[in-house]
Amino acid sequence: MGKPQVVTDQTFEQEVLKSDAPVLVDFWATWCGPCRMVGPVLEEVASEQGDKIRVVKLDVDANPSTAGRFGVRAIPTMIVFKNGREADRIVGYHPKPQLMTKLTPHLTMAAPSAAAPNASAAPTATTTAGANGQTPVTPPLGGSPTSSTPNAGVGVNKIH
């Protein structure tokens, strides 16, 4: 793709909501310093990942209806849309490595092969002391073994 494309209130539905590919929408304004910092990062993402995600820009000053419709209150705000729905929201400037960490789960890729099992499907089992036939122990969910707060992380969903 090369460069982020410009969308407006009038073209948003066709270009973003009806897109078959995931779309990253950059809600920005010309007067916004952090928005100008994000611009080159998004150009790199569009150039390198354009076959996996479309990158578009929407000027919130010129297109207030769409920004209001999606509750954009601060800029830059980047929203990933998949199948016409918001899949993720990233607010503020993020360097490219952090931005790619957030975007990677949303990139379109070939279906995984049957030979490559999903490693994140279940916690791995570990054996307690020695290889003398002891029963494997599954690590507990939630919290950290080094956390001093009981139930740390329990009921908290990680935002990608």
Phi and psi restraints in degrees (value plus and minus 20) as a CYANA .aco file:
   2 GLY   PHI      79.6   119.6
   2 GLY   PSI     -90.1   -50.1
   3 LYS   PHI    -145.3  -105.3
   3 LYS   PSI     133.0   173.0
   4 PRO   PHI     -81.1   -41.1
   4 PRO   PSI     120.1   160.1
   5 GLN   PHI    -111.6   -71.6
   5 GLN   PSI     134.1   174.1
   6 VAL   PHI    -113.7   -73.7
   6 VAL   PSI     113.0   153.0
   7 VAL   PHI    -141.5  -101.5
   7 VAL   PSI     139.0   179.0
   8 THR   PHI    -149.2  -109.2
   8 THR   PSI     156.7   196.7
   9 ASP   PHI     -75.5   -35.5
   9 ASP   PSI     -57.9   -17.9
  10 GLN   PHI     -94.9   -54.9
  10 GLN   PSI     -51.1   -11.1
  11 THR   PHI    -121.6   -81.6
  11 THR   PSI     -24.9    15.1
  12 PHE   PHI     -78.9   -38.9
  12 PHE   PSI     -68.5   -28.5
  13 GLU   PHI     -80.6   -40.6
  13 GLU   PSI     -67.2   -27.2
  14 GLN   PHI     -88.4   -48.4
  14 GLN   PSI     -64.6   -24.6
  15 GLU   PHI     -99.6   -59.6
  15 GLU   PSI     -48.3    -8.3
  16 VAL   PHI    -133.0   -93.0
  16 VAL   PSI     -80.2   -40.2
  17 LEU   PHI     -88.8   -48.8
  17 LEU   PSI     -49.5    -9.5
  18 LYS   PHI    -118.7   -78.7
  18 LYS   PSI     -12.1    27.9
  19 SER   PHI     -91.8   -51.8
  19 SER   PSI     120.0   160.0
  20 ASP   PHI     -96.1   -56.1
  20 ASP   PSI     -47.8    -7.8
  21 ALA   PHI    -115.2   -75.2
  21 ALA   PSI     136.5   176.5
  22 PRO   PHI     -80.9   -40.9
  22 PRO   PSI     126.5   166.5
  23 VAL   PHI    -148.3  -108.3
  23 VAL   PSI     109.5   149.5
  24 LEU   PHI    -119.4   -79.4
  24 LEU   PSI      96.8   136.8
  25 VAL   PHI    -124.1   -84.1
  25 VAL   PSI     103.4   143.4
  26 ASP   PHI    -116.2   -76.2
  26 ASP   PSI      89.5   129.5
  27 PHE   PHI    -107.3   -67.3
  27 PHE   PSI      97.3   137.3
  28 TRP   PHI    -165.9  -125.9
  28 TRP   PSI     156.1   196.1
  29 ALA   PHI    -167.3  -127.3
  29 ALA   PSI     132.4   172.4
  30 THR   PHI     -83.8   -43.8
  30 THR   PSI     -50.3   -10.3
  31 TRP   PHI    -104.2   -64.2
  31 TRP   PSI     -24.3    15.7
  32 CYS   PHI    -109.9   -69.9
  32 CYS   PSI      93.8   133.8
  33 GLY   PHI     -79.4   -39.4
  33 GLY   PSI     -72.1   -32.1
  34 PRO   PHI     -80.2   -40.2
  34 PRO   PSI     -50.4   -10.4
  35 CYS   PHI     -84.5   -44.5
  35 CYS   PSI     -59.8   -19.8
  36 ARG   PHI     -87.5   -47.5
  36 ARG   PSI     -49.7    -9.7
  37 MET   PHI     -90.9   -50.9
  37 MET   PSI     -55.4   -15.4
  38 VAL   PHI     -91.6   -51.6
  38 VAL   PSI     -51.0   -11.0
  39 GLY   PHI     -68.3   -28.3
  39 GLY   PSI     -75.7   -35.7
  40 PRO   PHI     -83.4   -43.4
  40 PRO   PSI     -53.5   -13.5
  41 VAL   PHI     -84.3   -44.3
  41 VAL   PSI     -63.9   -23.9
  42 LEU   PHI     -89.2   -49.2
  42 LEU   PSI     -50.7   -10.7
  43 GLU   PHI     -84.0   -44.0
  43 GLU   PSI     -61.0   -21.0
  44 GLU   PHI     -84.4   -44.4
  44 GLU   PSI     -64.3   -24.3
  45 VAL   PHI     -81.5   -41.5
  45 VAL   PSI     -64.9   -24.9
  46 ALA   PHI     -81.8   -41.8
  46 ALA   PSI     -60.3   -20.3
  47 SER   PHI     -89.0   -49.0
  47 SER   PSI     -63.1   -23.1
  48 GLU   PHI    -105.8   -65.8
  48 GLU   PSI     -50.9   -10.9
  49 GLN   PHI    -137.0   -97.0
  49 GLN   PSI      -7.5    32.5
  50 GLY   PHI     -77.7   -37.7
  50 GLY   PSI     -42.8    -2.8
  51 ASP   PHI    -103.7   -63.7
  51 ASP   PSI     -29.9    10.1
  52 LYS   PHI    -133.0   -93.0
  52 LYS   PSI     -43.1    -3.1
  53 ILE   PHI    -174.7  -134.7
  53 ILE   PSI     116.7   156.7
  54 ARG   PHI    -106.2   -66.2
  54 ARG   PSI     120.1   160.1
  55 VAL   PHI    -135.8   -95.8
  55 VAL   PSI     104.0   144.0
  56 VAL   PHI    -151.3  -111.3
  56 VAL   PSI     138.3   178.3
  57 LYS   PHI    -142.6  -102.6
  57 LYS   PSI     119.3   159.3
  58 LEU   PHI    -148.7  -108.7
  58 LEU   PSI      96.0   136.0
  59 ASP   PHI     -94.6   -54.6
  59 ASP   PSI      94.9   134.9
  60 VAL   PHI     -88.7   -48.7
  60 VAL   PSI     -46.9    -6.9
  61 ASP   PHI     -91.2   -51.2
  61 ASP   PSI     -59.3   -19.3
  62 ALA   PHI    -104.2   -64.2
  62 ALA   PSI     -36.7     3.3
  63 ASN   PHI    -155.7  -115.7
  63 ASN   PSI      43.2    83.2
  64 PRO   PHI     -88.8   -48.8
  64 PRO   PSI     -44.6    -4.6
  65 SER   PHI     -83.6   -43.6
  65 SER   PSI     -67.4   -27.4
  66 THR   PHI     -88.3   -48.3
  66 THR   PSI     -61.6   -21.6
  67 ALA   PHI     -80.5   -40.5
  67 ALA   PSI     -63.4   -23.4
  68 GLY   PHI     -86.5   -46.5
  68 GLY   PSI     -59.1   -19.1
  69 ARG   PHI     -79.0   -39.0
  69 ARG   PSI     -54.9   -14.9
  70 PHE   PHI    -122.9   -82.9
  70 PHE   PSI      -6.1    33.9
  71 GLY   PHI      45.3    85.3
  71 GLY   PSI      13.2    53.2
  72 VAL   PHI     -96.3   -56.3
  72 VAL   PSI      93.4   133.4
  73 ARG   PHI    -131.4   -91.4
  73 ARG   PSI     -37.4     2.6
  74 ALA   PHI    -157.3  -117.3
  74 ALA   PSI     128.4   168.4
  75 ILE   PHI    -147.9  -107.9
  75 ILE   PSI     129.9   169.9
  76 PRO   PHI     -94.7   -54.7
  76 PRO   PSI     120.8   160.8
  77 THR   PHI    -142.9  -102.9
  77 THR   PSI     109.9   149.9
  78 MET   PHI    -136.2   -96.2
  78 MET   PSI     106.7   146.7
  79 ILE   PHI    -138.2   -98.2
  79 ILE   PSI     110.1   150.1
  80 VAL   PHI    -111.5   -71.5
  80 VAL   PSI     105.7   145.7
  81 PHE   PHI    -130.5   -90.5
  81 PHE   PSI     112.6   152.6
  82 LYS   PHI    -151.5  -111.5
  82 LYS   PSI     108.8   148.8
  83 ASN   PHI      33.2    73.2
  83 ASN   PSI      19.5    59.5
  84 GLY   PHI      58.3    98.3
  84 GLY   PSI     -13.5    26.5
  85 ARG   PHI    -146.2  -106.2
  85 ARG   PSI     131.4   171.4
  86 GLU   PHI     -87.7   -47.7
  86 GLU   PSI     106.0   146.0
  87 ALA   PHI    -127.6   -87.6
  87 ALA   PSI     -45.3    -5.3
  88 ASP   PHI    -183.5  -143.5
  88 ASP   PSI     135.6   175.6
  89 ARG   PHI    -156.3  -116.3
  89 ARG   PSI     110.4   150.4
  90 ILE   PHI    -145.0  -105.0
  90 ILE   PSI      99.0   139.0
  91 VAL   PHI    -130.1   -90.1
  91 VAL   PSI     113.2   153.2
  92 GLY   PHI      72.7   112.7
  92 GLY   PSI     153.2   193.2
  93 TYR   PHI     -96.2   -56.2
  93 TYR   PSI     116.2   156.2
  94 HIS   PHI    -154.4  -114.4
  94 HIS   PSI     114.7   154.7
  95 PRO   PHI     -80.2   -40.2
  95 PRO   PSI     138.0   178.0
  96 LYS   PHI     -72.0   -32.0
  96 LYS   PSI     -65.7   -25.7
  97 PRO   PHI     -79.1   -39.1
  97 PRO   PSI     -61.5   -21.5
  98 GLN   PHI     -88.3   -48.3
  98 GLN   PSI     -60.2   -20.2
  99 LEU   PHI     -83.0   -43.0
  99 LEU   PSI     -63.2   -23.2
 100 MET   PHI     -85.4   -45.4
 100 MET   PSI     -54.3   -14.3
 101 THR   PHI     -80.3   -40.3
 101 THR   PSI     -60.0   -20.0
 102 LYS   PHI     -94.9   -54.9
 102 LYS   PSI     -52.1   -12.1
 103 LEU   PHI    -103.7   -63.7
 103 LEU   PSI     -50.0   -10.0
 104 THR   PHI     -70.6   -30.6
 104 THR   PSI     -62.5   -22.5
 105 PRO   PHI     -83.6   -43.6
 105 PRO   PSI     -37.5     2.5
 106 HIS   PHI    -119.9   -79.9
 106 HIS   PSI     -25.4    14.6
 107 LEU   PHI     -91.5   -51.5
 107 LEU   PSI     118.2   158.2
 108 THR   PHI     -95.5   -55.5
 108 THR   PSI     110.6   150.6
 109 MET   PHI    -158.1  -118.1
 109 MET   PSI     146.0   186.0
 110 ALA   PHI     -83.7   -43.7
 110 ALA   PSI     130.7   170.7
 111 ALA   PHI     -81.4   -41.4
 111 ALA   PSI     120.2   160.2
 112 PRO   PHI     -85.8   -45.8
 112 PRO   PSI     125.8   165.8
 113 SER   PHI     -97.3   -57.3
 113 SER   PSI     138.7   178.7
 114 ALA   PHI     -86.0   -46.0
 114 ALA   PSI     -43.6    -3.6
 115 ALA   PHI     -96.0   -56.0
 115 ALA   PSI     -35.8     4.2
 116 ALA   PHI    -128.0   -88.0
 116 ALA   PSI      72.1   112.1
 117 PRO   PHI     -86.8   -46.8
 117 PRO   PSI     134.7   174.7
 118 ASN   PHI     -96.6   -56.6
 118 ASN   PSI      88.5   128.5
 119 ALA   PHI     -90.6   -50.6
 119 ALA   PSI     -40.9    -0.9
 120 SER   PHI    -114.0   -74.0
 120 SER   PSI     -12.0    28.0
 121 ALA   PHI     -89.8   -49.8
 121 ALA   PSI     -54.3   -14.3
 122 ALA   PHI    -169.0  -129.0
 122 ALA   PSI     131.6   171.6
 123 PRO   PHI     -82.8   -42.8
 123 PRO   PSI     128.0   168.0
 124 THR   PHI    -100.7   -60.7
 124 THR   PSI     126.9   166.9
 125 ALA   PHI    -105.8   -65.8
 125 ALA   PSI     124.5   164.5
 126 THR   PHI    -144.9  -104.9
 126 THR   PSI     131.3   171.3
 127 THR   PHI    -117.1   -77.1
 127 THR   PSI     119.7   159.7
 128 THR   PHI     -88.5   -48.5
 128 THR   PSI    -184.5  -144.5
 129 ALA   PHI     -75.0   -35.0
 129 ALA   PSI     106.8   146.8
 130 GLY   PHI      59.3    99.3
 130 GLY   PSI     146.6   186.6
 131 ALA   PHI    -128.5   -88.5
 131 ALA   PSI      25.3    65.3
 132 ASN   PHI    -121.9   -81.9
 132 ASN   PSI      14.1    54.1
 133 GLY   PHI      62.5   102.5
 133 GLY   PSI      -5.4    34.6
 134 GLN   PHI     -89.6   -49.6
 134 GLN   PSI     136.2   176.2
 135 THR   PHI     -92.2   -52.2
 135 THR   PSI     115.1   155.1
 136 PRO   PHI     -83.3   -43.3
 136 PRO   PSI     126.4   166.4
 137 VAL   PHI    -134.0   -94.0
 137 VAL   PSI     109.2   149.2
 138 THR   PHI    -110.0   -70.0
 138 THR   PSI     111.9   151.9
 139 PRO   PHI     -81.8   -41.8
 139 PRO   PSI     126.8   166.8
 140 PRO   PHI     -89.7   -49.7
 140 PRO   PSI     132.1   172.1
 141 LEU   PHI    -106.6   -66.6
 141 LEU   PSI     129.2   169.2
 142 GLY   PHI      56.2    96.2
 142 GLY   PSI     130.1   170.1
 143 GLY   PHI      52.0    92.0
 143 GLY   PSI     155.5   195.5
 144 SER   PHI    -147.6  -107.6
 144 SER   PSI     121.3   161.3
 145 PRO   PHI     -82.8   -42.8
 145 PRO   PSI     -38.4     1.6
 146 THR   PHI    -120.8   -80.8
 146 THR   PSI     -19.2    20.8
 147 SER   PHI     -95.3   -55.3
 147 SER   PSI     117.8   157.8
 148 SER   PHI    -110.8   -70.8
 148 SER   PSI     -23.3    16.7
 149 THR   PHI    -118.8   -78.8
 149 THR   PSI     100.6   140.6
 150 PRO   PHI     -81.7   -41.7
 150 PRO   PSI     121.7   161.7
 151 ASN   PHI      42.1    82.1
 151 ASN   PSI       3.8    43.8
 152 ALA   PHI     -79.6   -39.6
 152 ALA   PSI     107.6   147.6
 153 GLY   PHI      65.8   105.8
 153 GLY   PSI     -26.8    13.2
 154 VAL   PHI     -94.3   -54.3
 154 VAL   PSI     109.1   149.1
 155 GLY   PHI      58.7    98.7
 155 GLY   PSI     -10.2    29.8
 156 VAL   PHI    -125.4   -85.4
 156 VAL   PSI     107.6   147.6
 157 ASN   PHI    -115.2   -75.2
 157 ASN   PSI     110.1   150.1
 158 LYS   PHI     -94.5   -54.5
 158 LYS   PSI     112.6   152.6
 159 ILE   PHI    -114.5   -74.5
 159 ILE   PSI     106.2   146.2
